[in-house]
Amino acid sequence: MVDSTVAERLLGEEEELRAQVYGLLARLLAAPPDAALLGFLAGLGERETEFGRALLALAERARAAEVEAVADEYHELFVGVGRGELLPYASYYLTGFLYERPLAELRSDLRQLGVARAEGNKEPEDHIASLCEVMAGLVRGAFGDGSLELQRRFFMRHLEPWAGRFFQDLERAQAARFYAPVGSLGRLFVDIERAAFAMAG
Amino acid sequence: MRREKRASGQGRREFLKLAGLGAVVGTVAAVAGERPAEAAGSAGAPASGYRLTEHVKKAYELARF
């Protein structure tokens, strides 16, 4: 009994870190960072792991970055004139078109979880940032039952099939400077999540 | 059965630790201003009413097509 309580609490720390990574990715992919966030990112990273080294690379870019330049870069990557260099939507990656079946399936799952778009927001929910945001919420139990099984199901259905490819595209995107290591971070994290879910048995 | 489950939970935890996720510690405070909205404003409806956050909404507005 005591053992499992301790185990759960320790498990909690790792889970909280996962929620933080999802939260960070959601934040950076939803909008460009402000000066405060750049300043924070500048101190991240460690050399021991590939993930830590990706954070070091991001820290280096963050130190060299200017808020306005990163905002321009964000615009070029995700907004553009007409469209950005990348279209960070599940439906686009899985079918080649926006608003297709993957979005319908996502909407059905979100309804069951009680997640909705903000009022007046008519854009699709399958944007990578909102999927990361939903994962952070699932990990923290902000909605759903907080179970690993629910997290795994959502991840396998809505992120695993395409998010790795998207992050790889981001790593290699022409316009990506600050965002290239964000791509590395995302790609590595998707791999980590996939492997970790497989271990949960 | 129970034992196996715990063992696999430990394996997963160990794996996550070794993967280096600890390098993001503190991120939660840094993104706090734009932190994902908490669930359900109203008590008693724990699984309903979640709204994708303003910053995501903004991105959607920007990404209009």
Chai-1 contact restraints between the chains, C-beta under 6 A:
chainA,res_idxA,chainB,res_idxB,connection_type,confidence,min_distance_angstrom,max_distance_angstrom,comment,restraint_id
A,L11,B,R13,contact,1.0,0.0,6.0,A-B,restraint_1
A,E14,B,R13,contact,1.0,0.0,6.0,A-B,restraint_2
A,E14,B,L16,contact,1.0,0.0,6.0,A-B,restraint_3
A,L17,B,L21,contact,1.0,0.0,6.0,A-B,restraint_4
A,Q20,B,V24,contact,1.0,0.0,6.0,A-B,restraint_5
A,Q20,B,T27,contact,1.0,0.0,6.0,A-B,restraint_6
A,Q20,B,V28,contact,1.0,0.0,6.0,A-B,restraint_7
A,V21,B,V24,contact,1.0,0.0,6.0,A-B,restraint_8
A,G23,B,V31,contact,1.0,0.0,6.0,A-B,restraint_9
A,L24,B,T27,contact,1.0,0.0,6.0,A-B,restraint_10
A,R27,B,V31,contact,1.0,0.0,6.0,A-B,restraint_11
A,R27,B,E34,contact,1.0,0.0,6.0,A-B,restraint_12
A,A30,B,H55,contact,1.0,0.0,6.0,A-B,restraint_13
A,A30,B,V56,contact,1.0,0.0,6.0,A-B,restraint_14
A,A30,B,A59,contact,1.0,0.0,6.0,A-B,restraint_15
A,A31,B,H55,contact,1.0,0.0,6.0,A-B,restraint_16
A,A31,B,K58,contact,1.0,0.0,6.0,A-B,restraint_17
A,A31,B,A59,contact,1.0,0.0,6.0,A-B,restraint_18
A,L37,B,A30,contact,1.0,0.0,6.0,A-B,restraint_19
A,F40,B,A30,contact,1.0,0.0,6.0,A-B,restraint_20
A,G45,B,A23,contact,1.0,0.0,6.0,A-B,restraint_21
A,E46,B,A23,contact,1.0,0.0,6.0,A-B,restraint_22
A,T49,B,G20,contact,1.0,0.0,6.0,A-B,restraint_23
A,F51,B,A19,contact,1.0,0.0,6.0,A-B,restraint_24
A,F51,B,G20,contact,1.0,0.0,6.0,A-B,restraint_25
A,G52,B,G20,contact,1.0,0.0,6.0,A-B,restraint_26
A,G52,B,A23,contact,1.0,0.0,6.0,A-B,restraint_27
A,L55,B,A23,contact,1.0,0.0,6.0,A-B,restraint_28
A,V79,B,L62,contact,1.0,0.0,6.0,A-B,restraint_29
A,V79,B,A63,contact,1.0,0.0,6.0,A-B,restraint_30
A,G114,B,A47,contact,1.0,0.0,6.0,A-B,restraint_31
A,G114,B,S48,contact,1.0,0.0,6.0,A-B,restraint_32
A,G114,B,Y50,contact,1.0,0.0,6.0,A-B,restraint_33
A,V115,B,Y50,contact,1.0,0.0,6.0,A-B,restraint_34
A,R117,B,L52,contact,1.0,0.0,6.0,A-B,restraint_35
A,A118,B,R51,contact,1.0,0.0,6.0,A-B,restraint_36
A,A118,B,L52,contact,1.0,0.0,6.0,A-B,restraint_37
A,A118,B,K57,contact,1.0,0.0,6.0,A-B,restraint_38
A,N121,B,K57,contact,1.0,0.0,6.0,A-B,restraint_39
A,N121,B,Y60,contact,1.0,0.0,6.0,A-B,restraint_40
A,E123,B,Y60,contact,1.0,0.0,6.0,A-B,restraint_41
A,A129,B,V56,contact,1.0,0.0,6.0,A-B,restraint_42
A,A129,B,A59,contact,1.0,0.0,6.0,A-B,restraint_43
A,S130,B,L52,contact,1.0,0.0,6.0,A-B,restraint_44
A,S130,B,V56,contact,1.0,0.0,6.0,A-B,restraint_45
A,E133,B,P36,contact,1.0,0.0,6.0,A-B,restraint_46
A,E133,B,V56,contact,1.0,0.0,6.0,A-B,restraint_47
A,A136,B,P36,contact,1.0,0.0,6.0,A-B,restraint_48
A,G137,B,P36,contact,1.0,0.0,6.0,A-B,restraint_49
A,A142,B,E38,contact,1.0,0.0,6.0,A-B,restraint_50
A,A142,B,A39,contact,1.0,0.0,6.0,A-B,restraint_51
A,F143,B,A39,contact,1.0,0.0,6.0,A-B,restraint_52
A,F143,B,A47,contact,1.0,0.0,6.0,A-B,restraint_53
A,F143,B,Y50,contact,1.0,0.0,6.0,A-B,restraint_54
A,I192,B,A19,contact,1.0,0.0,6.0,A-B,restraint_55
A,A196,B,R12,contact,1.0,0.0,6.0,A-B,restraint_56
A,A196,B,F15,contact,1.0,0.0,6.0,A-B,restraint_57
A,A196,B,L16,contact,1.0,0.0,6.0,A-B,restraint_58
A,M199,B,S8,contact,1.0,0.0,6.0,A-B,restraint_59
A,M199,B,G11,contact,1.0,0.0,6.0,A-B,restraint_60
A,M199,B,R12,contact,1.0,0.0,6.0,A-B,restraint_61
A,M199,B,F15,contact,1.0,0.0,6.0,A-B,restraint_62
A,A200,B,R12,contact,1.0,0.0,6.0,A-B,restraint_63
A,G201,B,S8,contact,1.0,0.0,6.0,A-B,restraint_64
